[in-house]
Amino acid sequence: MMGKYLPPMLENLLGLPRQLWESLLERLFFLPPFPEQIDSLALFSLLLVVGLLIGEWLHAHARWPKVIGYVLAGILFGPSLLGWINVEALAQARPIADAALGLLMMEVGRRLDLSWLRRNPELLRSTLADITLSFALIFGFALWLVGLTPAWAAATAAVTMASAPAVVLLTVEEARAQGQVTERIILHTAIGSAASFVAFALVLGIVHAELSEDWLNALVHPLWVFVGALLVGGLGTWLALGIARSLPKRSLAQVFVLVACALLAVGVARMLAVPVFLTLFLMGVLLAARDSRQTLRYTALPEGHWLLAIILFVIVGASLPWHEFTWLAGIQALGLLLVRAIAKTGALAWSGGSLPLPKRLLVGMGIQPLSATAVFMAYEIASLYPEVGRSALTLPLFAAAMMELLGPALCRLALRTSGECEAGDHGRGGIG
């Protein structure tokens, strides 16, 4: 899991133990060779424990969201600092990160209430304003001020236009928040994610059109991504509802079926090179739309999904390219985040409606997080043309890196200021 060799720091520390072990091998023939790499299970256990401890300490002493601690643990152990988690380790950990993000995205999709939008034109107006203004301003900033090509500027806008569903969902759960501001933050996040996924699929075609020598890639790849995600998500939905109908409602067996079908969808999506985050989001939407008998409507994921969240955000933290940071890239990323914040708060302020302006601005603050989904989307697009994509998408990656630390705090502040957090429960949430 750690790659072929141990990190240099550990290599130096283990010099003497290695010599003693090798001397024992001459007499104790049953001993295995001195381990040159850390077992994957041991590493995951270490990530869970360290991520949990950092998150709990920051939450208890600084009232920071626990997600920030998980990300800091990833940065600490990742290539940018200690190097205990290298590129090979990140590749091996990707299936678990996909599973964690997929389960969280399924929950976001299940909470997407389209009927609420139909009954409330002001919500539809504000979400459309958020989506349109965010994409347009970010695209213009990346194209004219940063100097990216139209295709990569569109990719930057698609990756960063929406809020981070996993961060918002976990922050809301941790704060145990309920109310108008909370519900609108969740709704805007879900709708924004859906729009960013559509933009993501279209941008794949635009990138192929700019760089590929075969026009068929530009036409077929977006269809493969969207239709494939819809079919795999539909398969998971059909299996989950079909099996769960024969089981008692809200039973542990239903929870097991829901998680098992979601993980099946994750595996099939990975086999077909279809984005997991899109597949599981669509599965969640389909579960909410097709569950006419409310078979799984009130079946929630177990608290254990927070354990997966720790792994997810540790891996995301380790994936962030801090070792490539430059002051110019940092300034450009800050500029993008400022433009994005103006777009979101401006859209919420302009849209009007029955919700008072201060609360609309709190909704705008609550949807600022940018995290795991953006990082996964950026790497997905960059992998198409590695020689160009990695450098072209450093802007959204650095923006996501900054908002990994700031975004959860902003969302938490919006929820606390709205007065919708559960009273006397500031020290709970997550797995604590």
N, C-alpha and C positions, 0 to 999 in steps of 0.2 A: 504494500500500500504506500510505502514511503519511497517507492522507486527502487532502483538497483542498489543504491548505497545510502548509508545514513548521512544526515546533514553534517557538514564539517565540524560544527561545534560539538555534536555528540560523538563524532569520530575521535576527536581529541580526548574527550572525557573518558571514553571507553577503552583507551589504549591499554591501560594496566589490567582492567578486568579481562580483556581479550587474551593477553599474555598468560594470565593465571588459568583461564579456561582452557587454552590450548595445551598448557602443561598438564592439566588434569586429563585431557583426552588421551594422553599416552598410557594412562593406567586405567581410567574408567571408560572402557570402550563403548558403553551403552549411551554415553552422552551424545547429543547431536552437535554438529558444528556450531561455532559461535554465530548467533543470528546476525546477518548482515542487513536485515530490514525488519521494520516493525510490522507485526501481524495486523491485518486490516481491522479485525475485531477490536484489538487493543487500541488502535488509533481512534476508531469511532467512539470507544468508551472514553478515551482521553478528551476528545472533542466535546462529547456530551457533558462531562464533568466540568471541564474548564469553562466552556461556554455558559453552562448553568450558573457556576459560581460567579463569574464576572457579571452576568445579567442580574443575578439576585443582589450582589453587592451594590451595583449602581442603582438598582431600583430601591434598595433599602436606605442608602445613604444620600443619594442625589435625586431620588424620585424620577430617574430616567426610565423610559420604557426598556424592558428587558431585551428587546430586539437589538438595541444598540450594543449591549454587552456581547451578544452572540456574534455580531459583525466584528467587533473589536477583537474577539478571540480568533476569528478567521484571519484578520489582518496580522495579528501577532504571530500565528503559526504559519502563515502563508509565505509565498516566495519573496514578498516585499521586505520581510523582517527575518524571522528565525529560519525560514525555509524548511520547516518540518513537513509541510504539505507542499509538494512540488507539482509540476504540471502533470506528471504521470499519475500522481495520487488523486488530483482533481478529476482526471478522466475516469479513473476507477470509481470515484465517489459520485459521478454524475447520475447513475441510475437511482441512487437514494435521494439525491437532490430533486430529480425529476418526480419521484414518487411524492415527496413532501410538498413540492410546489403544486403538483397535480391535485392532491387532496384539498389543499387550500383554495385552488382555483375552482374546483368543483363546488365548494361551499359558497364562493362568491357567485357562481352561476346560479345556484339554487336560490340565492337571495335576490336575484334580478326579477323585480316585480313589474312587468311590462303593463299590467292592467292599471297600476298606480299612475304610470305615465299617461295612459289614455284618459284617465279620469282627471288629471291635473295638467292642463295645457302649460301652466307656468313652469312646471318641472321639465316638461319636454323642451320648452323654450330655453331654459337655463342650461340643460345638458347639451343641446345643439350649439348654443353659444360657446360653451366651454370647449367642446370638441373642435369646432371650426376655428375659433380664435387661437387656441393653443397650437394647432397644427400650422396655421398660417404664419403666426409670429415666429415660431421656432424655425420653420422652413426659411422664412426671410432672413432671420438672424444667421443661420448656418450658411445660407447661399451668399448673402451680400457682405456680411461683416466678417465671417470666418473664412469664406472663400472656397467652400466645398462645391463640388459639381452638383447639378440639379438632382441626380439620382441619390447621392450620398446625403445631400441636404434633406431630401424626402425621407430617407432611411432614418436620419437623426430625429426628424419630427415624429415619425411613426413610433419610434422607440420611446421617446420621452414625453409624448403628448398626454398620456394617461397617468393616473395615480397608480400606486403600487397596491394591488388588491390584497396580497398576503400581509403586508405591513398594516394596512388599514383594518383588516379583519382581526388580526392578532391584537392590535392596540385597542380596538373596541372591546374585544373579549377581556383583555387584561384590565381595562378600566371599568368593565361591567356597565357600559354606558347605554342608556335608552332614552329616546326622545326624538323630536323633529330634526334637530341638527345631526344627530347620530344617523338616523335613517336616511337623510339626504346625502350625508357623506358616503354611506354605503352605496346608495343608488347611483350617485355621480361616478363613483369609482367603478361600479359594475358596467354602467353604460359606456364610460370612457374606455374601459378595457376592451369591450366589444368593438368599439370604433377603432381603437388602435390595432386590434387584430385584423380587422378588414384592411386598414391602411398597411399593415405589415405584409399581408398577402399581395396587395397591389404593388408594394415597393419591391418585392422579390422580382416581379416581372420587369419593373423599371431598371433595376440593377442589371438584370440579364440583358435587357435591351441595350444598355450602355456598354457592357463589357463582353458579352458572349458573341461568338461568331455564328451561332445557330439561333435563329429567331424562335425556334420551337421551344427553347428553354423559357423564354419570356412569356410564352402563351400557356404552356402546360404546367410549369412549376406552381404558379399561384392557384391553379385549379386543383392540382394534386394536394397542396397544403390544405386548402379550405374543404374540398369535397372529402378528402381522406380523413380529416379531423371530424367532420360531420358524421361520416359513416362509422368510424371507430367509436365516437362518442355515442352514436345511436345504438350500436351493438351493446355497449356497456349499459346504457339505459334500459334496453329491452331485457337483458339478462337480469339486471338488478330488480326491476319491477316484477318481472315474471316469477322470479324465485321468491321475492319478499312477500308476494301476495299470499303465499301458502304458510307464512310464518306469523306469529303473534306480533301485533304492532308494538313498536318501541322496545322490542326484545333485543337481547344481546345477539341473537341469531341474525336479526335484520341488520344490525350494525356490522356484523361480520360480512354479510352478503354485500352490503354497500361498499365497504372497504375493499373486499376481494374483487368485485367487478371494476372498481376504480383502478386498482393495481393492474388488472388484466388489460384495461384500456391503455394504461401507461406503457405496458410491455409491448402491446401490438403497435401503438403509435411509434415507439422507438424502433421496432422492426421495420416499419414502413417509411422511416425518416419523415414523420409528420410531427410538428411541434407539440410536445406534451401539454404545455400550458393552454394552447388553443383547444386541443382535444378534450381535456377535462373541464374546461370552462363551458364548452358546448354540451358536454354530458350533464353538467349541473343545470344548464338552462333547459335541456330536454327533460330532465327529471322533474323540474318544477312545472313544466308545461304539460307533460303527458301523464302526470300522476293524478288522474281524475278521481280515483278512489282514496287519495291521500294516504297511500300505503306507506310511503317513506317521508311524507311531509314533515313529520315531527321526529324523525329519527336523526339524531345528531351524531357527529363523530365523537369518539371517546376523547377524554382529556389527553390521552397519549399522543395525539397529533401534535402537541406542543414539543414533544421529544423530537419529532421529525422537523419541526420548525427550527430547533436549535441546530441540527445538522445542516438544514437548508441555508440558514444565514451565516453559519460558520464557513460553509463552502463558498457562498457568494462573497463574503469578506475576503477569503483567500484568493478568489478569482479576480479581484479588482487590481488593475495594473498600477499600483502606487509607485513601483520601481521605475516606471516610465514618466513619472510626473515632472512637468516643467512649469515655470511660472506663467509662461504664455498659455499653456493648456489650462492651467488653473484659472486664469483670468477669463478665458473664453468659456469655461464651464460655469463660472459664476455669472457671466453675462447671460448664458442660456437659462440658468435657473431664475435669474431676475426677470427675463422676458416671459418665461413660463409662469412665474408667480403673478405678474401683471395680467397676463391673459386669463388666468383662472379667477383671480379675485375680481378683475374687471367684468368678466362674463357674468359672474354671480351678482355683482352690484347692478349691472345694467339690466338684467333679466326681470327685475321687479318681482311682484307677486305678493302673496299674503304674509310671507315670512319677513319680519322686520330686517332692515338693512344690516344692523350689527350681527344678527344671526346668519344672514347670507354670507357676510364676510368671514364668519367663523367656519362656515362650510367650505369657503374658498381656502382657508388656512388648513382645514382638515384633509383636503385632497392634494396637498403638496407632496406627500411621500413619493419617492422614485427608487425602486429597489430591484428585487430578484427578477421580476418579469422583464424589466428593461434590460438587465444584464444578460439574461438568457436570449432575448430577442436580438440584442446587438451581436452576440457571439454567433447566433444562428445565421444572421445576414453576412457577418464578416467571414464566416467559414466558406461561403460560396466562392470568394476570390481572396484567399488569405494574403496574397502579396499586396493587395490594395485595401481590402476591407478593414484590417486591423488598425492601420494608421488612420483611415478615414473615419472610423467610429470611436476613436479615443475621446472625442468630445462628449458623446452621450455616456460613455463609460465613466469618465471623470465626474460628470454631473451626477450620475447614479452613485458614485463613490462618496461624494459629498453629502448627498441626500440620504444615504444609508445611515449616516450619523445624525443628521438634522431633521429628516422627515418624520421619524417616529415621535420625536419631541414636539414638533409642530402639531401633529395630529393629536397627541395627548393633551397639549395645551388648549387646543380648540375644544376638545371634549370637556376638559375641566372648567374652562371659562364659561361654557354653555350651561353648566350646572347639571349636566345629565349623567355624570358619573355616580355610581352607587355610593351613598354616604357611608363613611367609616370603613371603606374597603380598599383604601389606597395601597395597602401592603400586600394585597392578594392579586390574583390573576395568574395566567399562565399555568405553570405546573407548581407554583409555589403555594 
